[in-house]
Amino acid sequence: MTATGLLALGVAVLLLNGAPASGSRVAERPPRFEGVAGPIDERTRERMTGVSWRRGCPVGLGELSLLRVSHWGFDGRVHRGRLVVHHEEAGPMLRTMRTLYRLRFPIRQMRLVDAYGADDRQSMAADNTSAFNCRFVSGRPGVWSQHAYGRAIDLNPVENPYVGCGQSRDPTARRYRDRSPHRRGMVT
């Protein structure tokens, strides 16, 4: 599923479920959502090259956009995060992030995967929300992941673990495989 489709599905479920999970802090006047999309700046381009992006990736850096967005944290405060997505997904992703913000959906952290050396396991173990990473589908060498196109996002990957063959690879996420008790940060 595309990043936009996945988040739109999650947002639709959140909207159907009503208010945010219990325990969310409600401020009288929350700070306004701030979200911008633009080309990848030179500093970020240098940081990504040879880490999350390299020659041979299915998209060039010019096809990607850098999003800077406000998001609610698990601490009930507003934080700023960054995501790299395909430029065609930038507008829809900003709208989705605005909706998640309005719903006060908590996001543990949102850092570029380069902060973890483009290592998905480290990023997921840190419960890091990220999108672009030029990599193959896990267990399928030579088959590009949708992350390699900037069209997939891992949203709170501990609370929303990748499950392949019925198993989560991340031991910290095992307790979240049972989706029936809704907990903060879960997309159900």
WOWOWO-V532604 format. One record per residue. N is the residue number from 0. SS is DSSP state (~ for helix, > for strand, _ for the rest). Layout:
N_SS ; N_SS
This chain:
0__ ; 1__ ; 2_~ ; 3_~ ; 4_~ ; 5_~ ; 6_~ ; 7_~ ; 8_~ ; 9_~ ; 10_~ ; 11_~ ; 12_~ ; 13_~ ; 14_~ ; 15_~ ; 16_~ ; 17__ ; 18__ ; 19__ ; 20__ ; 21__ ; 22__ ; 23__ ; 24__ ; 25__ ; 26__ ; 27__ ; 28__ ; 29__ ; 30__ ; 31__ ; 32__ ; 33__ ; 34_> ; 35_> ; 36_> ; 37_> ; 38_> ; 39__ ; 40__ ; 41_~ ; 42_~ ; 43_~ ; 44_~ ; 45_~ ; 46_~ ; 47_~ ; 48_> ; 49__ ; 50__ ; 51__ ; 52_> ; 53__ ; 54__ ; 55__ ; 56__ ; 57__ ; 58__ ; 59__ ; 60_~ ; 61_~ ; 62_~ ; 63_> ; 64_> ; 65_> ; 66_> ; 67_> ; 68_> ; 69_> ; 70_> ; 71_> ; 72__ ; 73__ ; 74__ ; 75__ ; 76__ ; 77_> ; 78_> ; 79_> ; 80_> ; 81_> ; 82_> ; 83_> ; 84_> ; 85_> ; 86_~ ; 87_~ ; 88_~ ; 89_~ ; 90_~ ; 91_~ ; 92_~ ; 93_~ ; 94_~ ; 95_~ ; 96_~ ; 97_~ ; 98_~ ; 99_~ ; 100_~ ; 101_~ ; 102__ ; 103__ ; 104__ ; 105_> ; 106__ ; 107__ ; 108_> ; 109__ ; 110__ ; 111__ ; 112_~ ; 113_~ ; 114_~ ; 115_~ ; 116__ ; 117__ ; 118__ ; 119_~ ; 120_~ ; 121_~ ; 122_~ ; 123_~ ; 124_~ ; 125__ ; 126__ ; 127_> ; 128__ ; 129_> ; 130__ ; 131__ ; 132__ ; 133__ ; 134__ ; 135_> ; 136_> ; 137__ ; 138__ ; 139_> ; 140_> ; 141_> ; 142_> ; 143_> ; 144__ ; 145_~ ; 146_~ ; 147_~ ; 148_~ ; 149__ ; 150__ ; 151__ ; 152__ ; 153_> ; 154__ ; 155__ ; 156__ ; 157__ ; 158__ ; 159__ ; 160__ ; 161__ ; 162_> ; 163_> ; 164__ ; 165__ ; 166_> ; 167_> ; 168__ ; 169__ ; 170_~ ; 171_~ ; 172_~ ; 173_~ ; 174_~ ; 175_~ ; 176__ ; 177__ ; 178__ ; 179__ ; 180__ ; 181__ ; 182__ ; 183__ ; 184__ ; 185__ ; 186__ ; 187__
